[in-house]
Structure formats: structure tokens, C-alpha cells
Amino acid sequence: MFASNFTVDSKYLTHVRGRDNLTSYSQSHTIASGNTMTNYFCSTCGTLLYRVSSRSPGQNILRIGTIDDFNLHETKLRPQVELFVKDRVSWFTGVEGAKQVEDGAWT
């Protein structure tokens, strides 16, 4: 399983509408680093919108699929780092030009 994400500094993340409809859930037992990950999702449809790690509390980890501007997908949101390469499925050979990291420890 994999997901494409990007990070946004908390000071730049704004909620145009629906902030009061978000629900959060935090846990650490399935996070490889042991950090706590808080997930924010829509309480109406269940869509995961973003996550915040205790490792980087000022950063929001958003799903690329929540962005509907496909030009951004081809440009600014093109993956730059692939994490957990050791666990990726055999049929996916990686993102050309992206940094490959065996586990989740990137800097």
C-alpha cells in the first residue's frame, strides 16, 4: 500500500470551509518511528484530509488526491522522495528522479 503526500507548514494551511466537520484520531502503535500521528478526516464521508506527526508538529501532511489542480500534480506536487522502499510492492519500480529511502527516516 502507498500514498502520495506533500507537506504544508501550519501557518499556510487554511480551511475555507468545513473545519468544524473534521474529526481527529491519534495513535502511535502502527507508526514505524514510534511518533504519534494525528489524522484529520471528514466526519461526513470519512476522507482522510491530512495528518500531523509529533515528529514535525508544525507540518501538515496532505494527500495529493485532495488537490484537484492536475497541473500541480505534474509540477510542484511531483514526488521528490519515496519512503519505505524496502516494503514497496514488486510491480512498482519507483518514481524516476525521486530520492529512494529504505525506511521512513528522511531529512
C-alpha positions as a printed Julia matrix, in Angstrom:
107×3 Matrix{Float64}:
   0.0    0.0     0.0
   1.23   3.5    -0.68
   0.05   7.08   -0.64
   1.31  10.26   -2.24
   1.6   13.12    0.21
   3.01  16.62    0.43
   3.71  18.84    3.42
   2.46  22.32    4.17
   3.65  24.49    7.02
   0.83  25.02    9.52
   0.9   28.79    9.04
  -0.08  28.31    5.36
  -2.86  25.76    5.85
  -6.27  27.41    5.81
  -9.7   25.87    5.98
 -12.0   27.7     3.58
 -14.98  25.77    4.9
 -15.76  22.59    6.8
 -13.16  22.87    9.6
 -15.91  22.2    12.14
 -16.71  18.95   10.3
 -13.21  17.46   10.78
 -12.65  14.67   13.26
  -9.22  13.65   14.53
  -7.74  10.38   15.67
  -4.24   9.95   17.12
  -2.15   6.82   17.59
   1.45   5.65   17.61
   1.41   1.83   17.73
   1.5    1.35   13.93
   3.87   4.22   13.17
   7.36   2.86   12.4
   9.13   5.75   14.16
   7.01   5.42   17.3
   5.88   9.02   16.95
   2.22   9.91   17.39
   0.34  10.56   14.15
  -2.89  12.54   14.28
  -5.24  12.02   11.34
  -7.82  14.64   10.39
 -10.72  13.35    8.34
 -14.17  14.42    7.22
 -16.75  13.21    9.71
 -19.38  13.06    6.94
 -17.62  10.96    4.27
 -14.55   9.65    6.12
 -11.98  11.07    3.69
  -8.54  11.46    5.26
  -7.53  15.04    4.51
  -4.25  15.46    6.35
  -2.02  14.17    9.12
   0.28  15.76   11.71
   3.22  13.87   13.24
   4.56  14.56   16.71
   7.97  14.47   14.99
   7.1   17.59   12.97
   4.21  19.36   14.74
   4.39  22.48   12.54
   3.94  20.48    9.32
   0.7   19.12    7.87
   0.92  16.04    5.65
  -1.77  16.31    2.98
  -2.87  13.69    0.47
  -2.12  14.71   -3.1
  -5.52  13.33   -4.09
  -7.22  16.14   -2.17
  -5.88  18.65   -4.73
  -7.93  18.98   -7.91
  -5.41  21.03   -9.92
  -3.77  18.39  -12.13
  -1.16  20.88  -13.34
   0.18  20.91   -9.78
   0.32  17.1    -9.83
   2.66  17.26  -12.84
   4.8   20.08  -11.46
   5.08  21.17   -7.81
   3.48  18.03   -6.35
   5.58  15.54   -8.33
   7.13  13.14   -5.77
  10.65  14.06   -4.7
  11.21  11.33   -2.08
  10.0    7.74   -1.91
   9.92   6.33    1.64
   9.81   2.69    2.77
  11.37   1.44   -0.48
  12.19  -1.87    1.23
   8.44  -2.54    1.61
   7.15  -1.45   -1.78
   5.19  -3.81   -3.99
   7.16  -5.65   -6.66
   5.18  -4.23   -9.6
   6.1   -0.62   -8.7
   9.67   0.26   -9.67
   9.72   3.71   -8.1
   9.41   7.32   -9.13
  12.06   8.32  -11.64
  14.28  11.04  -10.2
  12.91  10.74   -6.65
  15.23  10.11   -3.72
  14.85   6.5    -2.54
  14.78   5.9     1.24
  14.71   2.34    2.62
  12.63   3.23    5.68
  10.72   6.31    6.83
  13.76   8.23    8.09
  14.27  11.15    5.75
  15.74  14.59    6.35
